[in-house]
Amino acid sequence: MAEIVNLNRFRKQAARAEAKAAADANAAKFGRTKAQKKLEEAEAAKARATLDAHRREDEPEDKA
């Protein structure tokens, strides 16, 4: 004879497992230490500064 299973309990258990998997994926994707965030911000600022330093200024054209 089969074992009786509470379907609500089974559904909630599956939902908890799915939520935990999603949380673990987000932690791996977005979770960074403060040092990593600061380093990434500094690298982005340096890249912006380098790009701005190499920007050419367009000469204004006379509209006569």
C-alpha positions, 0 to 999 in steps of 0.5 A: 500500500502506498504511503499517504502524502500531504500534498500541501506540505509537498508543494510548500517544500518544493517551493522552498527548494526552488526559492533557495536555488534562486537565492543561491544563484543570485548570491553567486551572481550579485554577491561581491565583497566591499573590496571587489565593488570598490576595485570595480568602481575604480577600474570603471573610473579609470576607463572613463578617464582614459576614454575622455582623455582621448576624446577629440574636440570638434571644431565649430562650423561657421553657419554663414 
